[in-house]
Amino acid sequence: VLRAMLARKPPVQPNVRTLNTLLRGCLLVGAPTEGESLLTRSEKEWGSPPDDSSYEYAITLLCQTLKVTRAAALIEALRRNVARAAGAGTSPPAGSGAAKAPLVYVSIARAAALLGDVEAWKLADRRARAAMSGGADKRG
């Protein structure tokens, strides 16, 4: 479908709704490489930045395939974007709200538990609980 959209003359430009639909498809079939590629292409090629849902899908997809380190790195990048924007007094970039979503931390906690990584599980659990209560995790 995506190839057909882009092959049309003039091309039909995908937007964030297209991205999120494709990411949900990646979740259903367990396609993390394709999901990461879509996330990157969305902004760079299509000019449509991912939103909070896009990042939640991508992080969940990475965790579904036990790529906890990559999922955690993506969340940390989003957290840095939020902190940078707060320090500059500007609005955080699109998608940064996913860094506060309990779902992403629950996904990481689940994957870390499956991998037997107790420390990563504890950190993700603390962050999930803090996100659910609306507070910040002071311990990392």
N, C-alpha and C positions, 0 to 999 in steps of 0.2 A: 504494500500500500504506500509506504513512504517513498520507495523508488518511483512509483507511478506518479505520485504527487509532484516530485521534483523533476520528473522527465517531461511533464506537460509544458506546452508552450502557450502562454507564459507559465512558469512553474507555480504551483500552489504552495505557498510558504507555510510550513508547519508552525504552529504556535504552542503555547504552554499546554493547552488542552490535548493537542496531538501528542506532545511529549509524555504527558501523564498517562494517556491511554496506552502508548507503546511501553512505558515503564511497567504498567500493571500487567501487560502481556508478558514482559520479561520475568516478572514475579511468578506468574502462573507456570511458566516453562523452565524457570531456573536458569536464566541467561544473564549472568552478571557482566560479562565482557560487553555484550550488546547494550546493556543498561548504562554502563559507564560511558560508552561511546556516545549514546544518545544524549546523556547529560552534558557532555562536552560540546557536541555538535549544536545543541539547542541554542546556546549563546553565540558561539563562534561563527557558525555557518548560517543559522536561521535568524539571528538577531532577536531571539526570544529567550530571555533569561529564565532559568528554572525557578519555580516558586517553592514554598514550604512543602507542599505535597510531593513535588518532584524529588526533593532531597530525602523526604521520608521514605518514598518508594525505593530510591537508590540505596539508602543505608540499610533498609530492611532486606533488599535483594542481596547486598554484600554479606549481611549477617546470615541470611538463609543458606548461603554457600560457604559459611564459616570463614569469611574474609574479614575477621574482626579488626585486624590492624588497619586495613584500608578504610573500613567503616568509621573507626575511631578517628583516623586522620581527617576524614571528611567532616566529621562533627567538630573537631578541633579547629579546622579552617573556618567553619561557620561561626564558632564561638569567638575566634579572633576578629572576624569581620564585625560582629556585634560590638565587641570591646573597642575596636578601632573607631567605629562610627560614634559610639557613646563619648569617647575621648575627644572627638572632633566636633561633637554637637550636631551631627547629621543623622539622617535616617539610615538604618542598616540596609545593605543591599538585599534585593529580592532573594527569598529562600532562606535567609538567616534565622528566621523564626523556628526552623526545624531543629536548631541547636537547643531549643527549650522544650521540645516535644517529648513527653514521656515515652511515646512509642519507640523512638529511636534508641533510647537507653534500655528499654525492655528487650528490644531486638538484640542489642549488644550483650546484655546480661544472659539471655538465652543461649546465644552462640558461645559466649565465654564458658558458660556452665557445661555445654556439650563438649567443649575442648578441654575441660578440666582446669581452666585458668581462674583460680579462686580470686586472685587480686583484681583482675579485670572485671569479674562478676561483681565483686563488692563495690568497686567504683561505679560501675554502671547502675547497680541497684541504688546506691546513694543518690546518684544523679536523677534516676527515674523518680524516686520518692520526692526529691526536692522539686522536680518539675511538676509533679502532681499536686504538691502543696503550694506551688506558685513561688517558692523561695529559691534561693541560690545555694548550691552546695559549697560550703566554705572550705571543704577539705580537698578540693581538686575536682 
